[in-house]
Amino acid sequence: MLGTLNPLGGGDPIPLLKQRLTIGRRSSCDICLDYPNVSSHHCELEFKNGYWHVMDLGSSNGTKVNGERVVEKFLHPGDTLEVAKHRFDVAYTPDPAAPVPVEANDPFALSLMEKAGLERPPSRRQEKLKLPPSARPVPPPKPSSDKPDDDDLALEFLKD
């Protein structure tokens, strides 16, 4: 066993048995939290270099570590992991030979609205659908004709 998630407010500890675990509402998840505010595939826990790492999977209600909304973060023993509104104490013994992971603290990783919990970060699907400006389709130019179109007539009307 690689550690446990202990529910704050009561409940049985959840053993962390594999190197990679998915948490979500679906029964196919390794840790199933069958609550309406938990996304079907909410977040993923991975045991990396002797420490647990959490990554949000584009959930609706977010993942927090010690009260701060995160996209991904290393978990240390005693940290509080919040999946939607469900809080857990993270309990495990890190590998003593492993170096303490250093977070690349990007202050611009989340917007202020996302940090405050007032806006959702874009899901992975939305990120994939975003096109860079150079890849966006450009509408074809209108064919020129001597006859004015409706837009030209409206502009002439507004000028008068």
KERO-556099 format. One record per residue: y, z, x of N, C-alpha, C, O, CB in turn. Coordinates in steps of 0.001 Angstrom, whole numbers, padded with zeros to 6 digits, always signed. Glycine has a CB too. Example, Ala and Ser with C-alpha at 12.3 -4.5 7.8 and 13.67 -1.06 7.14 Angstrom:
residues 2
-005690+007800+013190-004500+007800+012300-003300+007800+013200-003319+008465+014236-004473+009046+011308 -002250+007080+012850-001060+007140+013670+000030+007870+012900+001138+008039+013409-000598+005725+014084 
END
This chain:
residues 160
-001185+000000+000852+000000+000000+000000+001236+000000+000889+001321+000742+001868+000005+001228-000965 +002204-000860+000520+003396-001029+001351+004594-000234+000838+005696-000376+001368+003759-002491+001429 +004397+000593-000176+005474+001408-000723+005362+001491-002230+004400+001009-002828+006836+000845-000324 +006371+002116-002837+006397+002241-004293+007826+002081-004797+008798+002326-004083+005811+003603-004741 +007913+001661-006057+009167+001705-006800+009015+002842-007802+008155+002789-008681+009495+000316-007516 +009842+003861-007671+009765+005020-008551+010855+004910-009607+012038+004951-009271+009900+006344-007748 +010481+004772-010886+011494+004633-011939+012370+005882-012022+011871+007005-012088+010822+004367-013302 +013673+005665-012017+014603+006785-012176+014728+007058-013672+014985+006144-014455+016015+006475-011523 +014552+008283-014055+014560+008630-015464+013156+008783-016021+012992+008963-017228+015310+007590-016249 +012141+008716-015170+010777+008947-015609+009931+007698-015651+010431+006581-015783+010784+009571-016941 +008652+007916-015538+007698+006815-015562+006804+006853-014345+007071+007571-013382+008421+005480-015640 +005744+006076-014396+004784+006027-013300+005315+005187-012149+005960+004162-012375+003447+005470-013786 +005052+005610-010917+005449+004791-009765+004737+003447-009785+003588+003347-010218+005147+005526-008448 +005428+002414-009314+004865+001066-009255+004500+000794-007799+005382+000740-006942+005877-000019-009810 +003207+000623-007508+002808+000386-006121+003190-001025-005664+003080-001989-006422+001297+000599-005961 +003633-001123-004434+003957-002414-003822+002767-002793-002953+002632-002319-001826+005303-002354-002977 +001903-003657-003493+000605-003915-002877+000541-005180-002023-000333-005300-001165-000424-004002-003936 +001454-006121-002246+001410-007398-001528+002699-007602-000733+003699-006923-000966+001194-008574-002514 +002661-008552+000213+003823-008865+001048+004957-009492+000230+006130-009315+000559+003417-009810+002181 +004610-010221-000830+005611-010887-001667+005276-010605-003123+004150-010832-003564+005657-012429-001389 +006260-010110-003866+006062-009745-005261+007199-010301-006111+008364-010240-005715+005968-008214-005417 +006862-010841-007273+007895-011261-008211+008017-010206-009298+007027-009624-009741+007573-012658-008821 +009252-009976-009714+009542-009018-010783+010181-009808-011918+011111-010585-011702+010487-007839-010287 +009672-009601-013129+010242-010292-014273+009549-009918-015561+008649-009079-015581+010171-011777-014072 +009978-010550-016635+009450-010267-017965+008123-010970-018236+007336-010504-019060+010456-010672-019009 +007864-012084-017552+006636-012848-017783+005412-012077-017307+005465-011345-016319+006709-014204-017075 +004322-012253-018021+003073-011582-017643+002521-012139-016331+001693-011498-015684+002027-011733-018759 +002977-013333-015938+002515-013921-014678+003190-013291-013453+002769-013550-012326+002770-015421-014686 +004220-012476-013651+004895-011811-012532+004018-010685-011995+003224-010096-012729+006279-011259-012969 +004172-010394-010704+003396-009313-010093+003781-007962-010688+002922-007113-010924+003604-009298-008570 +005066-007771-010927+005550-006551-011584+006207-006997-012881+007287-007587-012870+006563-005732-010663 +005551-006713-013992+006017-007162-015297+006839-006055-015947+006327-004970-016223+004827-007567-016202 +008122-006339-016190+009009-005423-016910+009322-006096-018241+010226-006927-018326+010338-005095-016084 +008581-005740-019265+008663-006411-020559+009820-005854-021386+009617-005131-022362+007341-006261-021325 +011044-006211-020971+012268-005803-021660+013116-007055-021879+013126-007952-021035+013059-004711-020839 +013826-007122-023006+014603-008334-023289+015723-008609-022283+016108-009764-022102+015195-008234-024660 +016255-007569-021624+017354-007802-020683+016877-008171-019277+017697-008407-018390+018227-006574-020609 +015559-008222-019066+014988-008653-017786+014642-010133-017922+013999-010538-018890+013712-007794-017390 +015071-010942-016945+014789-012378-016978+013307-012630-016759+012595-011782-016220+015618-013121-015916 +012848-013803-017181+011423-014114-017056+010967-014056-015595+009888-013535-015313+011129-015502-017645 +011752-014571-014684+011524-014421-013240+012829-013875-012676+013723-014642-012320+011099-015804-012539 +012939-012567-012595+014205-011894-012319+014546-011866-010825+015609-012328-010410+014160-010480-012858 +013627-011315-010028+013881-011220-008593+012557-011211-007840+011478-011128-008426+014706-009952-008259 +012680-011298-006530+011497-011331-005672+011663-010294-004567+012725-010178-003955+011275-012754-005070 +010597-009548-004326+010556-008606-003201+009657-009203-002131+008579-009718-002428+010039-007185-003648 +010110-009130-000875+009292-009630+000221+009367-008644+001377+010444-008170+001739+009753-011045+000667 +008218-008348+001944+008141-007436+003089+008323-008281+004351+007401-008976+004779+006765-006640+003115 +009519-008216+004942+009870-009031+006106+010103-008139+007309+010942-007239+007264+011120-009887+005824 +009378-008378+008370+009587-007665+009636+009654-006145+009448+010486-005479+010065+010869-008154+010299 +008785-005602+008603+008695-004159+008432+009644-003562+007421+009656-002343+007250+008921-003514+009712 +010453-004382+006733+011411-003893+005734+011289-004732+004466+010973-005921+004523+012871-003939+006285 +011543-004098+003324+011543-004824+002057+012876-005552+001893+013937-005038+002249+011291-003858+000863 +012789-006751+001350+013948-007607+001114+013896-008043-000339+012837-008450-000818+013970-008846+002086 +015020-007969-001057+015069-008395-002455+015945-009639-002552+016967-009753-001874+015612-007254-003380 +015522-010573-003414+016302-011778-003665+016328-012025-005171+015283-012139-005811+015711-013009-002900 +017534-012105-005725+017699-012416-007145+017317-013875-007369+017631-014732-006543+019165-012141-007622 +016655-014155-008459+016189-015506-008755+017033-016176-009842+016511-016908-010682+014727-015471-009182 +018334-015917-009817+019226-016507-010816+019113-015812-012159+019212-016454-013204+018928-017982-010980 +018906-014507-012138+018702-013756-013369+019984-013685-014194+021089-013850-013676+018202-012349-013053 +019810-013437-015482+020953-013333-016392+021726-012043-016191+022957-012056-016190+020488-013427-017830 +021028-010932-016021+021681-009626-015958+021770-009039-014562+022203-007898-014401+020963-008673-016834 +021371-009788-013555+021629-009413-012176+020685-008393-011581+019924-007717-012274+022975-008903-012075 +020767-008311-010261+020013-007368-009452+021021-006594-008617+021915-007183-008010+018947-008093-008549 +020878-005286-008588+021809-004448-007828+021045-003583-006839+019913-003171-007094+022651-003564-008773 +021687-003314-005704+021174-002358-004724+022270-001326-004519+023390-001662-004136+020765-003061-003359 +021939-000076-004777+022893+001035-004674+024169+000754-005473+025274+001060-005025+023245+001297-003203 +023999+000166-006666+025117-000070-007568+025903-001340-007308+026814-001651-008076+026030+001065-007503 +025591-002086-006260+026323-003308-005920+025459-004522-006233+024314-004620-005789+026744-003308-004425 +026022-005437-006997+025284-006645-007362+025047-007491-006112+025952-007693-005303+026053-007463-008443 +023811-007981-005968+023437-008731-004776+022700-010006-005163+022103-010106-006235+022568-007871-003846 +022762-010972-004259+021931-012163-004369+020678-011930-003546+019570-012255-003973+022692-013443-003893 +020867-011359-002351+019729-010938-001539+020191-009843-000595+021349-009802-000181+019120-012134-000750 +019246-008943-000259+019589-007802+000582+018310-007113+001056+017299-007099+000355+020498-006804-000184 +018375-006542+002262+017279-005714+002742+017376-004349+002071+018466-003815+001864+017310-005580+004297 +016214-003800+001737+016133-002485+001097+015677-001461+002128+014749-001714+002897+015164-002510-000125 +016321-000328+002137+015936+000764+003019+015333+001887+002183+015638+001996+000996+017154+001275+003840 +014490+002715+002772+013926+003827+002004+015041+004676+001387+016013+005033+002052+013024+004701+002903 +014874+004987+000104+015872+005789-000599+016920+004969-001324+017704+005523-002095+016546+006696+000359 +016956+003666-001098+017892+002819-001833+017507+002788-003307+016354+003018-003670+017918+001387-001248 +018493+002500-004143+018249+002343-005573+018289+000855-005895+019287+000183-005636+019300+003137-006425 +017203+000347-006460+017106-001037-006890+017264-001057-008403+016572-000337-009124+015750-001688-006444 +018188-001896-008873+018425-002004-010304+018111-003428-010748+018735-004384-010289+019889-001619-010660 +017140-003558-011643+016732-004835-012214+017232-004815-013651+016703-004081-014486+015154-005062-012130 +018261-005630-013946+018992-005550-015208+019531-004117-015302+020355-003737-014470+018066-005923-016457 +019113-003329-016254+019580-001938-016360+018486-000931-016000+018626+000260-016278+020082-001661-017776 +017405-001399-015388+016274-000540-015052+016357-000184-013570+016344-001057-012702+014915-001239-015387 +016442+001134-013297+016692+001603-011933+015433+002202-011319+014652+002887-011980+017824+002636-011921 +015264+001915-010018+014100+002377-009268+014543+002900-007910+015456+002364-007282+013062+001241-009101 +013874+003960-007475+014044+004453-006110+013028+003722-005244+011846+003661-005583+013859+006021-006022 +013487+003170-004129+012607+002436-003220+012033+003429-002217+012776+004087-001489+013373+001272-002490 +010699+003534-002183+010043+004482-001281+009013+003750-000432+008058+003172-000951+009372+005633-002077 +009221+003783+000881+008260+003217+001830+008628+003692+003217+009718+004216+003448+008235+001657+001763 +007701+003499+004133+007954+003839+005533+008086+002539+006314+007125+001778+006424+006811+004742+006123 +009294+002279+006866+009459+001039+007623+008609+001046+008882+008250+002106+009396+010926+000827+007987 +008293-000129+009368+007543-000278+010610+008409+000260+011751+009492-000270+011999+007138-001779+010858 +007944+001320+012459+008775+001903+013520+009033+000938+014680+010011+001101+015409+008117+003157+014051 +008179-000048+014855+008375-001007+015944+009351-002117+015565+009834-002845+016432+007042-001614+016350 +009642-002247+014271+010520-003326+013809+011983-002944+013991+012366-001805+013722+010239-003658+012333 +012804-003891+014446+014238-003600+014550+014856-003482+013160+014409-004131+012214+014961-004699+015367 +015882-002652+013046+016565-002484+011777+017279-003799+011448+018059-004298+012259+017572-001281+011828 +017017-004364+010258+017644-005651+009933+019152-005496+009760+019635-004501+009220+017026-006244+008655 +019872-006494+010228+021324-006508+010107+021681-007557+009066+021272-008714+009159+022020-006803+011486 +022449-007131+008080+022864-008038+007015+024035-008881+007509+024952-008378+008159+023251-007251+005727 +023988-010146+007194+025148-011002+007417+026053-010766+006220+025836-011340+005153+024752-012543+007580 +027055-009932+006388+027897-009510+005282+028950-010575+004993+030003-010604+005630+028563-008159+005591 +028665-011437+004042+029589-012498+003669+030425-012015+002485+029909-011908+001372+028824-013817+003320 +031712-011720+002707+032527-011204+001601+032756-012229+000503+033190-011877-000594+033858-010731+002122 +032469-013494+000785+032699-014537-000202+031407-015004-000866+031406-016017-001566+033393-015708+000443 +030309-014280-000654+029030-014664-001249+029088-014579-002773+028481-015401-003461+027903-013772-000713 +029811-013594-003306+029971-013443-004749+031456-013425-005087+032272-012931-004308+029273-012151-005258 +031797-013960-006240+033182-013874-006691+033466-012444-007147+032543-011660-007370+033461-014892-007842 +034737-012115-007281+035097-010771-007760+034574-010533-009167+034201-009412-009510+036620-010576-007730 +034544-011573-009977+034027-011434-011344+032534-011127-011312+032058-010321-012111+034294-012721-012166 +031777-011759-010394+030344-011497-010267+030121-010083-009743+029233-009380-010225+029676-012532-009331 +030922-009656-008755+030775-008305-008220+031018-007252-009288+030370-006205-009296+031729-008091-007057 +031955-007532-010192+032261-006593-011271+031248-006667-012404+031293-005857-013330+033649-006858-011812 +030335-007632-012339+029335-007777-013389+029861-008476-014627+029245-008395-015690+028806-006439-013767 +031004-009169-014508+031605-009843-015654+031237-011312-015745+031540-011974-016738+033091-009710-015598 +030586-011822-014713+030192-013225-014681+028867-013328-013961+028588-012569-013033+031271-014108-013994 +028046-014284-014402+026750-014487-013757+026897-015460-012602+027652-016428-012692+025706-015004-014766 +026170-015203-011507+026156-016207-010450+025390-017425-010945+024533-017299-011821+025522-015644-009145 +025685-018607-010397+024951-019797-010844+023476-019678-010506+023103-019160-009454+025535-021067-010206 +022641-020168-011421+021206-020123-011173+020847-021172-010132+021648-022055-009825+020406-020348-012481 +019642-021072-009593+019195-022060-008608+019189-023456-009211+019493-024434-008528+017796-021707-008082 +018841-023549-010498+018803-024851-011156+020204-025437-011229+020395-026626-010976+018192-024736-012565 +021198-024601-011579+022569-025087-011642+023054-025522-010267+023780-026510-010150+023491-024011-012211 +022660-024793-009223+023058-025160-007867+022488-026515-007480+023162-027315-006831+022604-024095-006870 +021232-026776-007884+020612-028053-007561+021300-029199-008292+021372-030315-007777+019128-028024-007908 +021810-028920-009506+022436-029965-010299+023851-030285-009839+024383-031346-010167+022454-029564-011744 +024473-029371-009076+025826-029624-008591+025800-030746-007564+024973-030762-006653+026442-028343-007982 +026707-031666-007731+026817-032766-006787+028092-032601-005979+029114-032178-006521+026800-034130-007516 +028053-032924-004702+029291-032882-003938+030236-033970-004453+029781-034960-005024+029011-033063-002418 +031549-033797-004257+032500-034784-004787+032190-036214-004335+032421-037162-005085+033910-034417-004361 +031673-036374-003123+031390-037724-002635+030202-038361-003358+030063-039584-003348+031121-037688-001138 +029341-037546-003986+028154-038084-004649+028348-038248-006158+027468-038770-006842+026966-037183-004383 +029499-037803-006681+029736-037924-008113+029982-039380-008484+030617-040120-007732+030927-037051-008542 +029483-039787-009637+029698-041179-010037+031167-041440-010352+031845-040604-010949+028831-041526-011254 +031636-042583-009951+033016-042994-010211+032984-043992-011353+032235-044968-011308+033695-043612-008931 +033802-043751-012390+033774-044697-013511+034289-046059-013058+035184-046142-012217+034620-044170-014699 +033723-047118-013613+034171-048453-013213+035595-048693-013693+036001-048148-014720+033226-049540-013771 +036357-049502-012960+037736-049779-013393+037733-050572-014697+036838-051372-014970+038509-050556-012296 +038772-050315-015489+038884-051023-016759+039239-052485-016482+040049-052785-015605+039951-050354-017682 +038631-053367-017228+039010-054767-017047+040446-054980-017527+040849-054491-018582+038035-055705-017810 +041185-055704-016742+042580-055941-017123+042635-057091-018122+041924-058088-017998+043460-056256-015871 +043487-056919-019099+043695-057974-020081+045149-057929-020504+045843-056934-020293+042741-057817-021310 +045585-058980-021083+046969-059036-021526+047185-058233-022796+048310-057839-023104+047392-060471-021745 +046117-057991-023529+046209-057241-024777+046208-055745-024469+045287-055277-023800+045039-057607-025734 +047199-054973-024926+047230-053529-024647+046128-052802-025424+045804-053153-026559+048615-052937-025009 +045568-051787-024779+044548-051007-025478+045203-049858-026234+046426-049717-026208+043490-050467-024486 +044394-049030-026913+044918-047945-027741+045708-046932-026919+046722-046409-027382+043780-047245-028467 +045243-046651-025691+045946-045685-024844+047342-046198-024495+048313-045442-024526+045142-045405-023556 +047436-047477-024164+048742-048050-023836+049669-047998-025038+050853-047695-024891+048592-049495-023349 +049152-048288-026219+049968-048239-027432+050437-046816-027714+051578-046604-028124+049180-048783-028630 +049547-045835-027493+049926-044439-027723+051013-044010-026744+051955-043317-027129+048699-043517-027592 +050889-044417-025482+051906-044074-024491+053252-044707-024849+054287-044053-024717+051463-044526-023091 +053260-045957-025296+054493-046628-025691+055138-045899-026870+056357-045737-026926+054216-048101-026054 +054284-045458-027823+054784-044734-028990+055434-043427-028567+056490-043061-029084+053650-044464-029988 +054802-042709-027617+055330-041430-027181+056600-041574-026357+057426-040661-026338+054292-040694-026389 +056771-042681-025688+057970-042912-024892+059201-043065-025799+060308-042663-025438+057793-044166-024009 +058986-043648-026971+060129-043906-027881+060637-042677-028529+061585-042738-029312+059753-044879-028943 
END
